[in-house]
């Protein structure tokens, strides 16, 4: 058998001979004779659903989805998919986190491209969310449990700590976009619901620059999603909360995921009412998996402020999402940052 290659086009993905070769690695005996393309979503990456026909071994779902970089302008963005592919290849098996079931993954030796094939959960009734989707406090507790599973299973793992591609990347987060994008959002209709006291792009960027050093003082590293918003959650056909989208997974402190997730998952008033109880829920679920957080109340608040500012920044620079979604996320994250006095807390701690 020849070495699997990473397809350069979606048509190559749908080649029955290629699919037979790569799927036989995990499911010997498969023979794909036909492919029925399904819906496709293409932004920077391409997510394309499809169904295979032919000899399908027991245990292989014929309804599949490929994620790769096949858009004409994907270009250098192809490398952005490497961490996600490596997560499915090297990390997810260490955890019990609920996510997509990967049936094939390959990464180019030079780190320039990757391909991921998963089961098509949408065909089985899964619903992918965004900030406009209904999401309850109880569901938030479920997603916090999945973050606890991810963090606990990778908590200060010596092998992962020495894995180069997982090295923390917070210090690089401001390299791609910055003040022009933030001002575009804050000064336009998308940022209209951001509280005035935090609608300051320069203050946001200067405060975020202090987050990596502060976070390093507040505890051990785990694998974090790095983009813990509610749009990276899906509800599977059984009604269970799952995490998805691992493109910026990296080593980091748990509160970077949790401060971000709690800041954007619920509408403002509902978050205010339930915030403390949800923080406690996460800490209890983490403790049940063997890891106690020993931070003082002030340190705990500081860590959660770091996560909130990080998430606020990521949505302040967002340009390619439907405006109503970005508007809702900035309203939620901005109010969380204001309610916590996150800018003040972080800047005071850095003196």
N, C-alpha and C positions, 0 to 999 in steps of 0.2 A: 504494500500500500504506500502510495506517495505521501509525503508530508502535507498535512492540510495547509492551505493557503488562505489568507484573509481576502475575501472578495473585495474588489474595487467598485463594484456596482451592485445595485439591488437585483439586477437580472442574474448576476453570477451567484448571488445567495440562493435564488430560486432554481438553480440548476440541479436536477434530480441526482446526477452523478456526484456532485460536490456534497449535497446533503446526505446522500447514502454514506459517503466516506466519513464525514465528520460525526454524524449521529451514531455510526456503528462503534465509535470509541466507547460510548457509555451504554449503547444498546445493540450488542452484536445480533446480527440476523436481519437488521432493518434493510429494506430495499425500497427506495423512493422511486416511484415511476411517474409521478405527476405532482404538480404544485398548484394550489388554488390561491392566488393572491387575495388578501383582504384589505381592510382599511389601512391607510398609511398617514402618519403624522410626521411632518418634516419641518423642523426649524433649523437649529444648528446640527443636531443629530437627527437620524431617521429612525422611527419606530414603525415597523411594518408587520402586520399580522398576516399569517398564511396557514394553510392546511396542507399536509402531505398525504399523498395516496400511495398505495402499494402494500408491501409486506411490513406491517407495523407490529413489533414485538410487544408482548404484555409489559405494561409499565411505561411505555412511551406514549405520551399524549400527542395525537396527530395535529392538534391545534397549537400552533407555535407563534412566537413573535421574535423578530430580529431587531437588535439595536446596533446601529453602526453610523458611519459618517459618509453618506452617499449623495448628499446635496451638491450641486455644481460648485457652490461657494464654500464647501466644508473646509478645504485647504488645511491650514495649520491647526484648525480646531480638532482634527482627528486625534491629536495627542491627548485631548481632554478626556477621552473615553478610557484611557489606560488605567487610572485608579479604579474605576468601576469594574472593569474586567478583572483586574487583579484581586479586587475584593471578592468577587464570585469564585475566582480560582483558588485563592489562598486563605481567605479569612472566614467566609460565611460558614464553612464547615466546622469551625471551632465554636460556633454559637448555636443557639436555638431561636435566633431572631426570625420572625416571620417576614418573608420577603418573596420575591419571585423565585420560582424553581428553575435554576439554570441547567440546561441540558447540553450546552456546548459553549465554550469560551476559548478564544485564542488571542494572543498578543504578539505583535510583530517583535522580532528579536531586537530591532533598533528602537523600539518604543514609539514608533510613528503611527500606529494604527491598532485597532482591536475590533473584535466582533463578539457579540453576545447573543445566544439564542436561548429563550426561556419559554416555558409554557405560557399559553395565551390565557391569562386569568380572566380577561374580559369575556371570553367565550363562556367561561364558567360562572359568569354573573358578577364579577368584581366591579366595583365602582371606584374610579380615581377621583380624588378630591381637589378642590382649590379653595381659596379664602371665601368664596361665595357659597360653598356647600354647607349644608347643615352638619354640625359636629357638636356632640354633647359633652358635658362634663365627664360622664361615665366613659365615653369613648376616649377622652383625653387621658383618663387614668389608664386605659388600655395602651395607648401609644406610649405613655410614660413607662409602662411595664416593658414594652419592647426596647425602649432606650436603655432601661436598666439591664435587660438581658444582654444587649450589645456591650455595654460598658463593663458589666461584671465579668463576662466571658473573656474579655481582652485586658482586664485590669492589670497594669504593670507587667504584662507578659514579656519576659526577657527576649524571646525570639522576635516578637513584633516590634519591640523597642529598637531592635537592631536592623529592622527592615527598611532599606533606604526609601522606597516609594511611599511609605507611611509617615515619613518625617513631617513634623508640624509645618504647616504652610501659612499660618496666620500672618506672618511678617510680610508675605508677598501679596496679601489680599488687595492692597490698594494700588497695585501696579497696573492693572488693566483699565480701570475706570476711576473717576474721582470727582472733583468739584464741578466740572461742566455738566456731568450727568445728574449729580445731586441737585444743583441749582435749577436745572431744567425741570426736575420733578417738584422740588419744593416751591418754586415760584409759579408753577402752572397749576391747572385744575387737579392734577393727580395728587399733589401735596396739600390740597386745600384743607384737609381735616387733620393735618399734623399740628400739634400744639405749638404755638408761636415760640415758646421758650426753648424748644428743641429743634425748630426748623432753621438750623444754622449749619450749613455745609462745612464751613471751616472748623467749627467747634466739633462737629461729628468726626471729621477726619483726624483732627489732632487728638481727640479722646481715644479713638480706635487705635491709633498708633501706640498707645500706652498699654493696650490690653494684653498683647503677648507676654510682656515681661511680668505683668501682674499675675496673669494666669499661671505662670510657671512657679509662683510662690505658694500656690493654693492647692497643691496635692498631686497625686499620681496621674499618669497618662493612661488612657484607654483609646480604643478606636472610637471615633465619633463620626457621625454622618457628615458634619460640617455644613449642612444645609437643612436644618430641622424644621422646616415650615410644613404647614398642614397640606400643602399641595404635593408633598412627597410622602403622602399616606394613601393607601387604598384599603377599601373594605372588601374582603374576599366574599365569595359566594356563600360562605357559612356565617357571615356577619362579623368576622374577626378583623381587627386592625392589623395592617401590615405596613412595614416601612419599605420605601423604594427610592431609587436614584442615589447612587453612591459615587458620583463623579468627583466630589470633593472630600470623600472620606479620608481621614488622616488621624494621627495621634493627637490627642488633645484632652482637656479636662472635661469631665461630665457636664459641668454647668454651662459650657458653651452651647451644647445641644439643648439643655433644659431651659436655660434662660431665654433662648431664642424661641423654642417651641411654645412655652407658656405665654410668651409675648404676642404670638400671632394666631394661635389656634382658636381662641374664643373671641366673640365680640367684647368690646371694651368693658362694659358694666358687668358682664358675666365673668370675665377674667378677674376684675377687681374683687368680686364677691368670693371667688373660689381660689384665688391665687395661693394663699398660704396653705390651704388644705391640699392643693395639688402638689406643691413642693414637698409637703410631708408624705404624700402618697408615693412620689418617686423615691424619696429617701428610704421609706419602709420597704418598697419593692427591691431596691438595691441591697438593703441590709439582709433581706430574706435570701438573697443570692450570695451572701457571705462577705459583703463589703460595707463597713460602717463609714460614714462621712464624719470626720472629727473636727470640722471647722467650727469656729465660734460663730455667734449670730452675725457679728459684723463681717466676718470673712465670708460667710454664706451669702450675705446680701451683696458683697463686693463681687463674688463670682457670678451670681445671677445677673448683676448689672453688666458684667463683661459680656455675657451671652446675649443680653438684650441689645446692647450697643452694636455688637457684631451683626445680629440679625437685622437691626434697623439699617445699618450701612448697606447690607446686601440688597435690601429692597429699595433703598434710596438711589442706588446706581442701576436699578433694573430698567431696561429700555424695550425689551422685546416680548413683554407679556401684555395681555389685554388690559387696557387702562383701568377698568373697574376692579380687577383683581389687585393690581398694584396699589390703587387708591385705598382699598380696604386693608391691605397689609401695612401700608404706611400709617394709616390711622391707628391700627392696633399696636404696631411696634412703637410709633411715636408716643402714644399715650403710656405705654409700658415704661419707656425710657423716662418720661416726665414724672410718672407716679413714683418710680424708684429713685428719682433724682440721680439717675445713673451717671450723667456727665459729672455732677458734683462729687459723687462718691468715688469715681475712678480717678478724677484729677486730684482729689485730696489724698488718695492712697499713693499716688505717684510722687508726692513731694518728698 
